[in-house]
Amino acid sequence: MTLALFLQHIVNALSLGSLYALIAIGYTMVYGILRLINFAHGDIFMLGGYFAFYLVTTFFLPWWVAFIVAISITALLGIGLERIAYRPLRDSPKISVMISAIGASFLIENLATVIFGGRQKGFPIPAFFNKLLKFGSSRDPENVVTVVTISMIIPIVTAILLIILLWIVNKTKTGMAMRAVSTDLDAARLQAIDVDKTISITFGIGSLMAAIGGILWALKYPQLSPTMGIMPGLKCFIAAVLGGIGNIGGAVLGGFLLGFLEIMIIAFLPGLTGYRDAFAFIVLILVLLFKPSGLLGKNQVEKV
Amino acid sequence: MNKKTKTILTAGACVLAVAFIIIANNFFDNFTLRVFNLCAIYIILALSLNLLNGFTGIFSLGHAGFMAIGAYISALLTMSPAQKAVNFYLEPIVPWLANIQIPFLPALLFAGCGAALFAFIIGLPVLRLHDDYLAIASLGFAEIIRVIITNTQNITNGALGLKGLPKYSSTYAVWGCAVLAIIFMVALINSAFGRSLKAVRDNEIAAQAMGIDIAHIKTVSFVISGFMAGIGGALLGHLMQTIDPKMFVFSLTYNILLIVVLGGNGSITGSIIASVVVTVCMELLRFLDGPLNLIFIKTDGLPGLRMVVFSLLLMIVVIYRQRGLMGTNEFSWDYLSKIGLVPRIKNGKEKM
């Protein structure tokens, strides 16, 4: 493998890892607060992509307006989802909440199939995201690394969002409320923290991240389908577990590790390409067996 | 109602059921009969998932994987060498499988045992987990199975799937299996083992304090469930006569989960009723996917609308009526006579 090819793989892994990280953040935040796998998170991600698609192709909005509107709608939908599917069950047994989450996920997928159609749609990529940048000496084609702008933009967007998010969580009042609720929901309520509002904000932020992830995903892999959220959704949950669920930095680390693992295994062992979707699950099982708290998670003792 | 009356009623119901199955087999048209048989297969699958979800309190989402294993084992063991040669045109089948052909019954048992063995192996790591982690890990194993089946071209024919499975899933075969499954489940749940299962479900720590070996109970329950799911998968394969890895995606598990939840987590009766109702409704509501003409609303075919209805139903049940149709109650003649569905029979001192 030449250096150029290796660098090419690194770029791909970086952008895939960033996408995973963006989605994993939503999982980890929701899990941190509600101890609930938001199965529908992958479908929120899918909706983000579709809304952007329709705003661009049907309403002819400039892409940046369309993206902002799509992200806002998706974030509101995420808040609505929590209201309808999770809030009524907050004191119910865990199995009921999980069934509700799975049900919500399938409802969104099937609604999307009905409304958007089951056939795949090609996402229109604005020229700005699709330029080819060439690095390296132009005389020697062996040593040229070609990068599409979107592959560079994804990690940058992720980094900016991560900084903003960490600032919100660690420095603002809202963030303090989120941390309080995630430590102990009832104690937080006793401190006059509006728990419902805080949970709504968490879902809003998580869905916003998922929507941005969905749009960036559609820009990089321009194929939309109602089931496109399932696999990334599951993998990003795994990324969140790998990093230590409930920990934002951990989710990002997990996302990048998973992205690199996927790209590098395929790069070095092309024979395993068909097994690509199984890697993440093998990682999950290994993590759960050997370090269930994840790489950056705290060891928690189960309370009786 | 005394014991004798109940026995007579039960015997009568059994005769009626057998008569109905015979009538169905002889007089239903092909399509209706297929749906009728599908009901039986879903009964087996729903019971096997209910054993985990409802009775043991293990929230497993790996059923599609067990079914895939059962379906493929049975298919590969019963297909004729000629049929296999037709299927494997991309890459020839491995020699040790090419000429095997055994009768249906042993193949079915092999399918169940294969799935049970797999359940035992994945149970070792998975059953150490709890709640949502367990769900995701079992789902992960099911996905891994599917990916492996897709990629082992010379054993399973990969993504092309297998076509032309022998049509062994006759009405008597599937309903025979379903009845056996029902009898087995009733016996299991009412045994000491069944009570241990419920104890583990209700409170693991208390159960452990009572001297129940939790790991053992969970593993046995998982293996039995895997066995039944394997049988169900094999029967499904022989009913459809064609299988491919795409059949065994997560939505298959979801359909079974839907039945279990609607029927009542922890009720055998509920699972049976819901299996029949959901399977029949899935077919009856097929018109929703086609063009609709509701005078005011006209649509030209919305594939997926049927599943929207079922997903909505599931959400409503989970949010407003978590116990589903039956909760953890079971069918009993006493209850039926109390609500007046069976004529009240007065006999001596017995009071209704």
Chai-1 contact restraints between the chains, C-beta under 6 A:
chainA,res_idxA,chainB,res_idxB,connection_type,confidence,min_distance_angstrom,max_distance_angstrom,comment,restraint_id
A,I37,B,D132,contact,1.0,0.0,6.0,A-B,restraint_1
A,P88,B,I319,contact,1.0,0.0,6.0,A-B,restraint_2
A,K94,B,D131,contact,1.0,0.0,6.0,A-B,restraint_3
A,I95,B,F59,contact,1.0,0.0,6.0,A-B,restraint_4
A,S96,B,V318,contact,1.0,0.0,6.0,A-B,restraint_5
A,S96,B,Q322,contact,1.0,0.0,6.0,A-B,restraint_6
A,M98,B,D132,contact,1.0,0.0,6.0,A-B,restraint_7
A,I99,B,V261,contact,1.0,0.0,6.0,A-B,restraint_8
A,I99,B,V318,contact,1.0,0.0,6.0,A-B,restraint_9
A,S100,B,V318,contact,1.0,0.0,6.0,A-B,restraint_10
A,G103,B,S311,contact,1.0,0.0,6.0,A-B,restraint_11
A,G103,B,L314,contact,1.0,0.0,6.0,A-B,restraint_12
A,G103,B,M315,contact,1.0,0.0,6.0,A-B,restraint_13
A,F106,B,Y254,contact,1.0,0.0,6.0,A-B,restraint_14
A,F106,B,S311,contact,1.0,0.0,6.0,A-B,restraint_15
A,L107,B,S311,contact,1.0,0.0,6.0,A-B,restraint_16
A,N110,B,G304,contact,1.0,0.0,6.0,A-B,restraint_17
A,N110,B,M307,contact,1.0,0.0,6.0,A-B,restraint_18
A,N110,B,V308,contact,1.0,0.0,6.0,A-B,restraint_19
A,N110,B,S311,contact,1.0,0.0,6.0,A-B,restraint_20
A,L111,B,V308,contact,1.0,0.0,6.0,A-B,restraint_21
A,T113,B,G304,contact,1.0,0.0,6.0,A-B,restraint_22
A,V114,B,L302,contact,1.0,0.0,6.0,A-B,restraint_23
A,V114,B,G304,contact,1.0,0.0,6.0,A-B,restraint_24
A,V114,B,L305,contact,1.0,0.0,6.0,A-B,restraint_25
A,V114,B,V308,contact,1.0,0.0,6.0,A-B,restraint_26
A,G118,B,P303,contact,1.0,0.0,6.0,A-B,restraint_27
A,G274,B,N151,contact,1.0,0.0,6.0,A-B,restraint_28
A,Y275,B,V147,contact,1.0,0.0,6.0,A-B,restraint_29
A,D277,B,V147,contact,1.0,0.0,6.0,A-B,restraint_30
A,A278,B,I144,contact,1.0,0.0,6.0,A-B,restraint_31
A,A278,B,V147,contact,1.0,0.0,6.0,A-B,restraint_32
A,F281,B,G140,contact,1.0,0.0,6.0,A-B,restraint_33
A,F281,B,E143,contact,1.0,0.0,6.0,A-B,restraint_34
A,F281,B,I144,contact,1.0,0.0,6.0,A-B,restraint_35
A,L284,B,G140,contact,1.0,0.0,6.0,A-B,restraint_36
A,I285,B,P125,contact,1.0,0.0,6.0,A-B,restraint_37
A,I285,B,A137,contact,1.0,0.0,6.0,A-B,restraint_38
A,L288,B,L129,contact,1.0,0.0,6.0,A-B,restraint_39
A,L288,B,Y133,contact,1.0,0.0,6.0,A-B,restraint_40
A,L288,B,A137,contact,1.0,0.0,6.0,A-B,restraint_41
A,L289,B,P125,contact,1.0,0.0,6.0,A-B,restraint_42
